[in-house]
Amino acid sequence: MQKNNNNRRDIKMKTSHIFWGTLFIVLGLLVLINNFTTIFMDWGTIWKLWPAAIVLLGISLLIKHKLGKGVVAGVAALIIAVSVFATFKTTAHFIHDDFSIVFDELDDREFEVTKYEEAMDSSITKAFLEFDAGAGSFNVKDTTHQLIIMKTEGVKDNYKLKRFDSDSSSKIQFSMKHTRFRIGGKNYKNKVDISLNSKPVWDMEFDIGAASVKLDLTPYKINDLNIDMGAAALDVRLGDLNDETNVDIEAGASDIDLFVPEGSGCQIKTDIALSSKNFHGFEKIKKNFYQTSNFEDAEKKIYIEIDCGVSSISVRRY
């Protein structure tokens, strides 16, 4: 009897060795390879596989066969190692090379409020806003007779704006030069308030990190809205001034609130992992596919696609 107990302890110990050995070897190899070359994979999608490790660990507890138990534990360790590395890679995507943490006092002379303006040309019928920033508070609110006005608050000389015109269209590129967090003294966060002209049809692209984003787009004709964000709080209110609006959101761990007009037909497609979702006023057509009851008959239509990890998602009609 004592011998059987010892054998069981040996099996458990060996299974444990297989698990931890595989975990450390795979994780170490991935980090080592990444230090010398770039591993091109869709890490955001791979990260979603981590629940499989929990299933495999549960199976390993039920298996009595020594070899089978070790194989299952090893595969579980492999998945966990890849998932941990994928988490690192997807997080690093939102932290650019110019990200820095500064441990000192922030002199008032390093803080400024700046206003950027671009004049409206009557020939412009289509406009494209490309917004690239890290952490901060970013808002679209109010209309303007100019093409665009941006009021920024934050570290001095931290933003740049470029404009490209072609025939009846205009492209605005606005980006943050540095993402800084200061520990000690005053803490000034990056803040940008955006006002747009309501005459052109707008395409918008936001690439942001850990941010609070509020977009009141009801006064504008929105054709395409693309948002790629990390750990952010997103609040978007869409209008019905354009016949068709396409919304594409890719997010990490985020809080997403969307508001769509009740008179517009709306369709939602999702690819989400561990996320809670509330689609008020929508009917589930099939897995990951939802529509409002008036979608087919509505003159104005909104198409929404959401791809995210651990997030809270709410879409409401108003």
Contacts in CASP RR format, 6 or more apart in sequence:
PFRMAT RR
TARGET T0000
AUTHOR 0000-0000-0000
METHOD contacts of the structure
MODEL  1
MQKNNNNRRDIKMKTSHIFWGTLFIVLGLLVLINNFTTIFMDWGTIWKLW
PAAIVLLGISLLIKHKLGKGVVAGVAALIIAVSVFATFKTTAHFIHDDFS
IVFDELDDREFEVTKYEEAMDSSITKAFLEFDAGAGSFNVKDTTHQLIIM
KTEGVKDNYKLKRFDSDSSSKIQFSMKHTRFRIGGKNYKNKVDISLNSKP
VWDMEFDIGAASVKLDLTPYKINDLNIDMGAAALDVRLGDLNDETNVDIE
AGASDIDLFVPEGSGCQIKTDIALSSKNFHGFEKIKKNFYQTSNFEDAEK
KIYIEIDCGVSSISVRRY
11 66 0 8 1.000
11 69 0 8 1.000
14 66 0 8 1.000
14 70 0 8 1.000
15 60 0 8 1.000
15 66 0 8 1.000
15 69 0 8 1.000
15 70 0 8 1.000
15 73 0 8 1.000
16 73 0 8 1.000
18 70 0 8 1.000
18 73 0 8 1.000
18 74 0 8 1.000
18 77 0 8 1.000
19 70 0 8 1.000
19 73 0 8 1.000
19 74 0 8 1.000
19 76 0 8 1.000
19 77 0 8 1.000
20 77 0 8 1.000
21 77 0 8 1.000
22 73 0 8 1.000
22 74 0 8 1.000
22 77 0 8 1.000
22 78 0 8 1.000
22 81 0 8 1.000
23 77 0 8 1.000
23 78 0 8 1.000
23 80 0 8 1.000
23 81 0 8 1.000
24 81 0 8 1.000
26 77 0 8 1.000
26 78 0 8 1.000
26 81 0 8 1.000
26 82 0 8 1.000
27 81 0 8 1.000
27 84 0 8 1.000
27 85 0 8 1.000
28 81 0 8 1.000
30 39 0 8 1.000
30 81 0 8 1.000
30 82 0 8 1.000
30 85 0 8 1.000
31 85 0 8 1.000
33 39 0 8 1.000
34 85 0 8 1.000
34 89 0 8 1.000
39 89 0 8 1.000
43 85 0 8 1.000
43 86 0 8 1.000
43 89 0 8 1.000
43 90 0 8 1.000
43 93 0 8 1.000
44 86 0 8 1.000
44 89 0 8 1.000
44 90 0 8 1.000
44 309 0 8 1.000
46 82 0 8 1.000
46 83 0 8 1.000
46 86 0 8 1.000
47 83 0 8 1.000
47 86 0 8 1.000
47 87 0 8 1.000
47 90 0 8 1.000
47 273 0 8 1.000
47 309 0 8 1.000
48 273 0 8 1.000
48 309 0 8 1.000
49 79 0 8 1.000
49 82 0 8 1.000
49 83 0 8 1.000
50 79 0 8 1.000
50 80 0 8 1.000
50 83 0 8 1.000
51 274 0 8 1.000
52 76 0 8 1.000
52 79 0 8 1.000
53 76 0 8 1.000
53 77 0 8 1.000
53 79 0 8 1.000
53 80 0 8 1.000
53 83 0 8 1.000
56 72 0 8 1.000
56 73 0 8 1.000
56 75 0 8 1.000
56 76 0 8 1.000
56 79 0 8 1.000
57 72 0 8 1.000
57 73 0 8 1.000
57 76 0 8 1.000
59 72 0 8 1.000
60 68 0 8 1.000
60 69 0 8 1.000
60 70 0 8 1.000
60 72 0 8 1.000
60 73 0 8 1.000
60 76 0 8 1.000
63 69 0 8 1.000
63 72 0 8 1.000
90 252 0 8 1.000
94 134 0 8 1.000
94 209 0 8 1.000
94 210 0 8 1.000
94 229 0 8 1.000
94 230 0 8 1.000
94 231 0 8 1.000
95 179 0 8 1.000
96 134 0 8 1.000
96 179 0 8 1.000
98 177 0 8 1.000
98 178 0 8 1.000
98 179 0 8 1.000
99 178 0 8 1.000
99 179 0 8 1.000
99 180 0 8 1.000
100 178 0 8 1.000
100 179 0 8 1.000
100 180 0 8 1.000
100 181 0 8 1.000
101 180 0 8 1.000
101 181 0 8 1.000
101 182 0 8 1.000
101 183 0 8 1.000
102 180 0 8 1.000
102 181 0 8 1.000
102 182 0 8 1.000
102 183 0 8 1.000
103 182 0 8 1.000
103 183 0 8 1.000
103 184 0 8 1.000
104 182 0 8 1.000
104 184 0 8 1.000
105 184 0 8 1.000
105 185 0 8 1.000
105 186 0 8 1.000
106 155 0 8 1.000
106 182 0 8 1.000
106 184 0 8 1.000
106 185 0 8 1.000
106 186 0 8 1.000
106 187 0 8 1.000
106 188 0 8 1.000
108 186 0 8 1.000
109 156 0 8 1.000
110 155 0 8 1.000
110 156 0 8 1.000
111 153 0 8 1.000
111 154 0 8 1.000
111 155 0 8 1.000
111 156 0 8 1.000
111 186 0 8 1.000
111 188 0 8 1.000
112 153 0 8 1.000
112 154 0 8 1.000
112 155 0 8 1.000
112 156 0 8 1.000
112 157 0 8 1.000
113 151 0 8 1.000
113 152 0 8 1.000
113 153 0 8 1.000
113 154 0 8 1.000
114 151 0 8 1.000
114 152 0 8 1.000
114 159 0 8 1.000
115 149 0 8 1.000
115 150 0 8 1.000
115 151 0 8 1.000
115 152 0 8 1.000
116 148 0 8 1.000
116 149 0 8 1.000
116 150 0 8 1.000
116 151 0 8 1.000
116 152 0 8 1.000
116 159 0 8 1.000
116 161 0 8 1.000
116 174 0 8 1.000
117 146 0 8 1.000
117 148 0 8 1.000
117 149 0 8 1.000
117 150 0 8 1.000
118 146 0 8 1.000
118 147 0 8 1.000
118 148 0 8 1.000
118 149 0 8 1.000
118 161 0 8 1.000
118 163 0 8 1.000
118 170 0 8 1.000
118 172 0 8 1.000
119 146 0 8 1.000
119 147 0 8 1.000
120 145 0 8 1.000
120 146 0 8 1.000
120 147 0 8 1.000
120 197 0 8 1.000
120 199 0 8 1.000
121 147 0 8 1.000
121 165 0 8 1.000
121 170 0 8 1.000
123 167 0 8 1.000
123 168 0 8 1.000
124 147 0 8 1.000
124 165 0 8 1.000
124 168 0 8 1.000
124 169 0 8 1.000
124 170 0 8 1.000
124 199 0 8 1.000
124 200 0 8 1.000
125 168 0 8 1.000
125 169 0 8 1.000
125 199 0 8 1.000
125 200 0 8 1.000
125 201 0 8 1.000
126 168 0 8 1.000
126 169 0 8 1.000
126 170 0 8 1.000
126 200 0 8 1.000
126 201 0 8 1.000
126 202 0 8 1.000
126 203 0 8 1.000
127 147 0 8 1.000
127 148 0 8 1.000
127 169 0 8 1.000
127 170 0 8 1.000
127 171 0 8 1.000
127 172 0 8 1.000
127 196 0 8 1.000
127 197 0 8 1.000
127 200 0 8 1.000
127 201 0 8 1.000
127 202 0 8 1.000
127 203 0 8 1.000
128 169 0 8 1.000
128 170 0 8 1.000
128 171 0 8 1.000
128 172 0 8 1.000
128 202 0 8 1.000
128 203 0 8 1.000
128 204 0 8 1.000
128 205 0 8 1.000
129 148 0 8 1.000
129 172 0 8 1.000
129 174 0 8 1.000
129 194 0 8 1.000
129 196 0 8 1.000
129 202 0 8 1.000
129 203 0 8 1.000
129 204 0 8 1.000
129 205 0 8 1.000
130 171 0 8 1.000
130 172 0 8 1.000
130 173 0 8 1.000
130 174 0 8 1.000
130 205 0 8 1.000
131 138 0 8 1.000
131 174 0 8 1.000
131 175 0 8 1.000
131 194 0 8 1.000
131 204 0 8 1.000
131 205 0 8 1.000
131 206 0 8 1.000
131 207 0 8 1.000
131 208 0 8 1.000
132 173 0 8 1.000
132 174 0 8 1.000
132 175 0 8 1.000
132 176 0 8 1.000
132 207 0 8 1.000
132 208 0 8 1.000
133 174 0 8 1.000
133 175 0 8 1.000
133 176 0 8 1.000
133 179 0 8 1.000
133 190 0 8 1.000
133 192 0 8 1.000
133 207 0 8 1.000
133 208 0 8 1.000
133 209 0 8 1.000
133 211 0 8 1.000
134 176 0 8 1.000
134 179 0 8 1.000
134 190 0 8 1.000
134 208 0 8 1.000
134 209 0 8 1.000
134 210 0 8 1.000
134 211 0 8 1.000
135 179 0 8 1.000
135 181 0 8 1.000
135 189 0 8 1.000
135 190 0 8 1.000
135 209 0 8 1.000
135 210 0 8 1.000
135 211 0 8 1.000
136 189 0 8 1.000
136 190 0 8 1.000
136 191 0 8 1.000
136 192 0 8 1.000
136 210 0 8 1.000
136 211 0 8 1.000
136 212 0 8 1.000
137 189 0 8 1.000
137 190 0 8 1.000
137 191 0 8 1.000
137 192 0 8 1.000
137 211 0 8 1.000
137 212 0 8 1.000
137 213 0 8 1.000
138 191 0 8 1.000
138 192 0 8 1.000
138 194 0 8 1.000
138 206 0 8 1.000
138 208 0 8 1.000
138 211 0 8 1.000
138 212 0 8 1.000
138 213 0 8 1.000
138 214 0 8 1.000
139 192 0 8 1.000
139 193 0 8 1.000
139 194 0 8 1.000
139 213 0 8 1.000
139 214 0 8 1.000
139 215 0 8 1.000
139 216 0 8 1.000
140 194 0 8 1.000
140 195 0 8 1.000
140 196 0 8 1.000
140 214 0 8 1.000
140 215 0 8 1.000
140 216 0 8 1.000
140 217 0 8 1.000
141 193 0 8 1.000
141 194 0 8 1.000
141 195 0 8 1.000
141 214 0 8 1.000
141 216 0 8 1.000
142 195 0 8 1.000
143 195 0 8 1.000
143 196 0 8 1.000
143 197 0 8 1.000
143 198 0 8 1.000
143 219 0 8 1.000
143 220 0 8 1.000
144 195 0 8 1.000
144 196 0 8 1.000
144 197 0 8 1.000
145 197 0 8 1.000
146 195 0 8 1.000
146 197 0 8 1.000
147 170 0 8 1.000
147 172 0 8 1.000
147 196 0 8 1.000
147 197 0 8 1.000
147 200 0 8 1.000
148 172 0 8 1.000
148 194 0 8 1.000
148 195 0 8 1.000
148 196 0 8 1.000
148 197 0 8 1.000
149 194 0 8 1.000
149 195 0 8 1.000
150 159 0 8 1.000
150 161 0 8 1.000
150 174 0 8 1.000
150 192 0 8 1.000
150 193 0 8 1.000
150 194 0 8 1.000
150 195 0 8 1.000
151 192 0 8 1.000
151 193 0 8 1.000
152 158 0 8 1.000
152 159 0 8 1.000
152 190 0 8 1.000
152 191 0 8 1.000
152 192 0 8 1.000
152 193 0 8 1.000
153 188 0 8 1.000
153 190 0 8 1.000
153 191 0 8 1.000
153 192 0 8 1.000
154 188 0 8 1.000
154 189 0 8 1.000
154 190 0 8 1.000
154 191 0 8 1.000
155 178 0 8 1.000
155 180 0 8 1.000
155 188 0 8 1.000
155 190 0 8 1.000
157 177 0 8 1.000
158 176 0 8 1.000
158 177 0 8 1.000
158 178 0 8 1.000
158 180 0 8 1.000
158 190 0 8 1.000
159 174 0 8 1.000
159 175 0 8 1.000
159 176 0 8 1.000
159 177 0 8 1.000
159 192 0 8 1.000
160 174 0 8 1.000
160 175 0 8 1.000
160 177 0 8 1.000
161 172 0 8 1.000
161 173 0 8 1.000
161 174 0 8 1.000
162 172 0 8 1.000
162 173 0 8 1.000
162 174 0 8 1.000
163 170 0 8 1.000
163 171 0 8 1.000
163 172 0 8 1.000
163 173 0 8 1.000
164 170 0 8 1.000
164 171 0 8 1.000
164 173 0 8 1.000
165 171 0 8 1.000
170 200 0 8 1.000
174 192 0 8 1.000
176 190 0 8 1.000
179 190 0 8 1.000
182 188 0 8 1.000
196 202 0 8 1.000
196 220 0 8 1.000
198 219 0 8 1.000
198 220 0 8 1.000
198 221 0 8 1.000
200 221 0 8 1.000
201 221 0 8 1.000
201 222 0 8 1.000
201 223 0 8 1.000
201 242 0 8 1.000
202 220 0 8 1.000
202 221 0 8 1.000
202 222 0 8 1.000
202 223 0 8 1.000
203 223 0 8 1.000
203 224 0 8 1.000
203 225 0 8 1.000
204 222 0 8 1.000
204 224 0 8 1.000
204 225 0 8 1.000
204 226 0 8 1.000
205 224 0 8 1.000
205 226 0 8 1.000
205 227 0 8 1.000
205 228 0 8 1.000
206 213 0 8 1.000
206 226 0 8 1.000
206 227 0 8 1.000
206 228 0 8 1.000
206 229 0 8 1.000
207 228 0 8 1.000
207 229 0 8 1.000
208 227 0 8 1.000
208 228 0 8 1.000
208 229 0 8 1.000
208 230 0 8 1.000
208 232 0 8 1.000
209 229 0 8 1.000
209 230 0 8 1.000
209 231 0 8 1.000
209 232 0 8 1.000
210 230 0 8 1.000
210 231 0 8 1.000
210 232 0 8 1.000
211 229 0 8 1.000
211 230 0 8 1.000
211 232 0 8 1.000
211 233 0 8 1.000
212 232 0 8 1.000
212 233 0 8 1.000
213 227 0 8 1.000
213 229 0 8 1.000
213 232 0 8 1.000
213 233 0 8 1.000
213 234 0 8 1.000
213 235 0 8 1.000
213 236 0 8 1.000
214 235 0 8 1.000
215 225 0 8 1.000
215 234 0 8 1.000
215 235 0 8 1.000
215 236 0 8 1.000
215 237 0 8 1.000
216 237 0 8 1.000
217 225 0 8 1.000
217 236 0 8 1.000
217 237 0 8 1.000
217 238 0 8 1.000
217 239 0 8 1.000
218 237 0 8 1.000
218 238 0 8 1.000
218 239 0 8 1.000
219 241 0 8 1.000
220 239 0 8 1.000
220 241 0 8 1.000
221 241 0 8 1.000
221 242 0 8 1.000
222 238 0 8 1.000
222 239 0 8 1.000
222 241 0 8 1.000
222 242 0 8 1.000
222 245 0 8 1.000
223 242 0 8 1.000
223 244 0 8 1.000
223 245 0 8 1.000
223 246 0 8 1.000
224 245 0 8 1.000
224 246 0 8 1.000
224 248 0 8 1.000
225 236 0 8 1.000
225 238 0 8 1.000
225 245 0 8 1.000
225 246 0 8 1.000
225 247 0 8 1.000
225 248 0 8 1.000
226 247 0 8 1.000
226 248 0 8 1.000
226 249 0 8 1.000
227 234 0 8 1.000
227 236 0 8 1.000
227 247 0 8 1.000
227 248 0 8 1.000
227 249 0 8 1.000
227 250 0 8 1.000
227 251 0 8 1.000
228 250 0 8 1.000
228 251 0 8 1.000
229 249 0 8 1.000
229 250 0 8 1.000
229 251 0 8 1.000
229 252 0 8 1.000
229 254 0 8 1.000
230 251 0 8 1.000
230 252 0 8 1.000
230 253 0 8 1.000
230 254 0 8 1.000
231 252 0 8 1.000
231 253 0 8 1.000
231 254 0 8 1.000
232 251 0 8 1.000
232 254 0 8 1.000
232 255 0 8 1.000
233 254 0 8 1.000
233 255 0 8 1.000
234 249 0 8 1.000
234 251 0 8 1.000
234 254 0 8 1.000
234 255 0 8 1.000
234 256 0 8 1.000
234 257 0 8 1.000
235 257 0 8 1.000
236 247 0 8 1.000
236 257 0 8 1.000
236 258 0 8 1.000
236 259 0 8 1.000
237 258 0 8 1.000
237 259 0 8 1.000
237 318 0 8 1.000
238 245 0 8 1.000
238 247 0 8 1.000
238 258 0 8 1.000
238 259 0 8 1.000
238 260 0 8 1.000
238 261 0 8 1.000
238 264 0 8 1.000
238 302 0 8 1.000
239 245 0 8 1.000
239 260 0 8 1.000
239 261 0 8 1.000
239 264 0 8 1.000
240 261 0 8 1.000
240 263 0 8 1.000
240 264 0 8 1.000
240 300 0 8 1.000
242 300 0 8 1.000
243 299 0 8 1.000
243 300 0 8 1.000
243 301 0 8 1.000
244 300 0 8 1.000
244 301 0 8 1.000
244 302 0 8 1.000
244 303 0 8 1.000
245 300 0 8 1.000
245 301 0 8 1.000
245 302 0 8 1.000
245 303 0 8 1.000
246 302 0 8 1.000
246 303 0 8 1.000
247 258 0 8 1.000
247 302 0 8 1.000
247 303 0 8 1.000
247 304 0 8 1.000
247 305 0 8 1.000
248 305 0 8 1.000
249 256 0 8 1.000
249 304 0 8 1.000
249 305 0 8 1.000
249 306 0 8 1.000
249 307 0 8 1.000
249 308 0 8 1.000
250 307 0 8 1.000
250 308 0 8 1.000
251 306 0 8 1.000
251 307 0 8 1.000
251 308 0 8 1.000
251 309 0 8 1.000
251 311 0 8 1.000
252 308 0 8 1.000
252 309 0 8 1.000
252 310 0 8 1.000
252 311 0 8 1.000
253 309 0 8 1.000
253 310 0 8 1.000
253 311 0 8 1.000
254 308 0 8 1.000
254 311 0 8 1.000
254 312 0 8 1.000
255 311 0 8 1.000
255 312 0 8 1.000
256 306 0 8 1.000
256 308 0 8 1.000
256 311 0 8 1.000
256 312 0 8 1.000
256 313 0 8 1.000
256 314 0 8 1.000
257 314 0 8 1.000
257 316 0 8 1.000
258 304 0 8 1.000
258 313 0 8 1.000
258 314 0 8 1.000
258 315 0 8 1.000
258 316 0 8 1.000
259 315 0 8 1.000
259 316 0 8 1.000
259 317 0 8 1.000
259 318 0 8 1.000
260 266 0 8 1.000
260 302 0 8 1.000
260 304 0 8 1.000
260 315 0 8 1.000
260 316 0 8 1.000
260 317 0 8 1.000
260 318 0 8 1.000
261 300 0 8 1.000
261 317 0 8 1.000
261 318 0 8 1.000
262 317 0 8 1.000
262 318 0 8 1.000
263 294 0 8 1.000
263 298 0 8 1.000
263 300 0 8 1.000
263 317 0 8 1.000
264 292 0 8 1.000
264 298 0 8 1.000
264 300 0 8 1.000
264 301 0 8 1.000
264 302 0 8 1.000
265 291 0 8 1.000
265 292 0 8 1.000
265 294 0 8 1.000
265 295 0 8 1.000
265 298 0 8 1.000
265 300 0 8 1.000
265 301 0 8 1.000
265 302 0 8 1.000
266 282 0 8 1.000
266 291 0 8 1.000
266 292 0 8 1.000
266 295 0 8 1.000
266 301 0 8 1.000
266 302 0 8 1.000
266 303 0 8 1.000
266 304 0 8 1.000
266 315 0 8 1.000
266 317 0 8 1.000
267 289 0 8 1.000
267 290 0 8 1.000
267 291 0 8 1.000
267 292 0 8 1.000
267 295 0 8 1.000
267 301 0 8 1.000
267 302 0 8 1.000
267 303 0 8 1.000
267 304 0 8 1.000
268 279 0 8 1.000
268 282 0 8 1.000
268 289 0 8 1.000
268 290 0 8 1.000
268 291 0 8 1.000
268 304 0 8 1.000
268 305 0 8 1.000
268 306 0 8 1.000
268 315 0 8 1.000
269 288 0 8 1.000
269 289 0 8 1.000
269 290 0 8 1.000
269 303 0 8 1.000
269 304 0 8 1.000
269 305 0 8 1.000
269 306 0 8 1.000
270 277 0 8 1.000
270 288 0 8 1.000
270 289 0 8 1.000
270 290 0 8 1.000
270 305 0 8 1.000
270 306 0 8 1.000
270 307 0 8 1.000
270 313 0 8 1.000
271 288 0 8 1.000
271 305 0 8 1.000
271 306 0 8 1.000
271 307 0 8 1.000
271 308 0 8 1.000
272 288 0 8 1.000
272 306 0 8 1.000
272 307 0 8 1.000
272 308 0 8 1.000
272 309 0 8 1.000
272 311 0 8 1.000
272 313 0 8 1.000
273 308 0 8 1.000
273 309 0 8 1.000
273 310 0 8 1.000
274 309 0 8 1.000
274 310 0 8 1.000
275 308 0 8 1.000
275 309 0 8 1.000
275 310 0 8 1.000
275 311 0 8 1.000
275 312 0 8 1.000
275 313 0 8 1.000
276 311 0 8 1.000
276 312 0 8 1.000
276 313 0 8 1.000
277 312 0 8 1.000
277 313 0 8 1.000
277 314 0 8 1.000
278 313 0 8 1.000
278 314 0 8 1.000
278 315 0 8 1.000
278 316 0 8 1.000
279 290 0 8 1.000
279 314 0 8 1.000
279 315 0 8 1.000
280 314 0 8 1.000
280 315 0 8 1.000
280 316 0 8 1.000
280 317 0 8 1.000
281 292 0 8 1.000
281 293 0 8 1.000
281 316 0 8 1.000
281 317 0 8 1.000
282 290 0 8 1.000
282 291 0 8 1.000
282 292 0 8 1.000
282 315 0 8 1.000
283 290 0 8 1.000
283 291 0 8 1.000
283 292 0 8 1.000
283 293 0 8 1.000
284 290 0 8 1.000
285 291 0 8 1.000
292 298 0 8 1.000
292 317 0 8 1.000
295 301 0 8 1.000
304 315 0 8 1.000
306 313 0 8 1.000
END
